[in-house]
Amino acid sequence: MTEKETLLYLSGQIKERRNELIEDMARGTADLAGYQHGCGQVRGFDHVQMFIVDMIANLTKDNEDFESSPTDSVVKIGDKK
């Protein structure tokens, strides 16, 4: 698996776990402390998802930079007379 595939897989796993947690919380079987704990977990899952999105964006940018020619970013300056 490539890094991007791994990150997408992890993102899917987190999304599934988050949805399961939200469904459990919606049933209302937990007390206040359990509900607060669940809210904290959902918030943590959301943060991890944001980190994964940022990492995928960085991987994509790095790949685009790597695929470009090294001279693409070099500006040639003519001789001044």
C-alpha positions, 0 to 999 in steps of 0.5 A, a space after each residue: 500500500 502506498 502512503 495515500 492508500 494507507 491514509 485513505 484506509 485509516 480515514 475510512 476506519 475512523 469514519 466507521 468508528 465515529 458513526 458507530 459511536 454517534 449511533 450508540 450515543 443517539 440511543 441514550 443509554 449512557 449517563 452524562 459522563 459516558 456522553 461527555 466521553 463520547 463527545 470527546 472521542 467524536 471531537 478527537 476523530 474529527 481532528 484526526 480526519 483533519 490531520 489525514 486530509 492535510 497529510 494527503 494534500 502534502 503527499 499530493 503536493 510533494 508528488 507534483 513537485 517531484 514530478 516537475 523538472 528541477 529547472 521549472 523553478 529556475 529563472 534564467 537571467 540574461 547578461 547585462 551590458 
